[in-house]
Amino acid sequence: MTPQDIHNTYTISTDPHKMDVEAIYNYLARSYWAEGRTMATVEKSLRNSLNFGVFAGTGAQVGFARVITDYATFAYLADVYILEEHRGKGLSKWLMKTIMAHPDLQGLRRWSLATRDAHGLYAQFGFTPLPKPEIWMQIFDAEANPPIE
């Protein structure tokens, strides 16, 4: 697909009313990074993030990403996906270009993300491995939002 074809066939929106919470939940519930996340947690995460939805011409949500940010110094990119049947068309690159160009996300000192398998995509937008991982710390609570049994 050419960029023009993509723009004629798909749209990207940050309008919170357009986000299909059920579609987002259904994808995240089967993803490796959010498996078992509850609907309530997904809803709360959407309320507290800048969300980007990718929509097919039919209006169906086929992709998503969210940015957790203070809009001044830091942003964390999370929950990025394009449905399998819509991959290979350049949608993930268009989504990333749209996110990185968003006017409210300009001038941030640091962006962060975690990925197991999409390093090549994010490298195209300036993401690099941590130069000093030894200065980073985290709290990880495996019991928070446990998988649904």
N, C-alpha and C positions, 0 to 999 in steps of 0.2 A: 504494500500500500504506500502511496506517496503521502507526504505530509498533508497535501490538500485533500486527498481521499479520507484520511483519518479525521480531519476537521469537519468534513461533510458528513461523516458517518457517526462520529462520537462527539461527546462534549465532556468538559471537566467543569465541575462546580464546587464552590465552597459553601453553598447555601445549605444551612443545617436542615431545613425542611425537605430538601431533596434526598438526603441520605436515607437509604433503605436499611434501617437498623437490623431487620431480620436477615437480609442478604449478607450484610457485614458479619453478623453473628455466625451465620451458617458457614461462611468461609473460615473465619478465625477458629471456630470450634474444631475444625479438622486440620488446622495448620500446625506445624511443629512448634512454633513459638507461642501459640496461645491456646493450645489444645485444652479443652475443659473450662475455658473462661466462661463465666456465666453471662446470661443475657443482661442481668443487672449491672455487671461489671463493664460490659461493652457499652451499655447506655451511659453509664457514668463517665467512661473514658471519652466518649464522643462529646459529652457536654463540656468537658474540660480540655478540649484540643481544637486546633484549627484543622478541619477535615477537608479532604479533597476526594470527591467522588468522580469516577469515570462512568459515563452513561452511554449506552448504545442508542441508536436512533429510535428504538422502540421505547426508550425511557428506562429500560432495565439497567440496574447498576451492575457493571462488569469489572470494576476495579475500585481501589480505595487506598488512601494513605492518610496518616494523621501526623501532625506536628505538635509536640508539646513544647511550649515556649513562654518566655517572659516578654517577648517582642522587643527586647532591648539588647540582650547579650548572648543568649543561649537558645538552641533549639535541638530537640531530640526527634528524629524521624522514626516512626513506628508503624507497624501493621500494614505494610505496603504489599499489595497484591493486584494481579490481573487474573481474572478467571482463565483457566486453561484453554478453553475454546476461543479466547480472544487474544492469545499470546502470538508472538511472531509478526505483529503488525506495527510495531513501534510505539505501542501505547505506554509501556513503562518508561521509555525515554521521554515521551511527551509529558507524562505525568511528572517526572522528575524536573523537566525544564519549567513546567508550570509552577511547581513548588518553589524551586530555587529563584524564580523571577517574581514571586508574590511580593507586592509592595510592602506589606507589613513584616516581611522577613529579611529585609535588606539591612546591611551594616552589622549583622550579628557577629560577635567575635568567635563563637564556637558552635559548630554543628556536631552532633553525635548520632550514632546508630549502632545496632548490632545485627549481624547477618551471618548465617552459616553458609549460604550458597550464592549470594548475588554480589560479590565483591567487584566483578567486572562492570556491572551496571553502575554502581555507586562511584567507582573510580573515575568514570567519565564525567562526573559532576564535581570532582575535586576531593572526594573522600579518600583518606589514606589510613593505613594502620596507625595506631597510636605510637607517636615517636618515643614516648616514655611511659610505657604501661605501668611501670613501677610506681608512678605518682597517682594513679587512679585507684580508687577504692569503691566498694559497693557493699550494700546489704542485700542479700538474697534470701528471701523467705519462701522456701519450697511449700510451706503450708498455706500461704496466702493464695487465694483463688485456686484451690486444689482441683485437679481434674474430676469431672463427674464420673462416678462409678456406675 
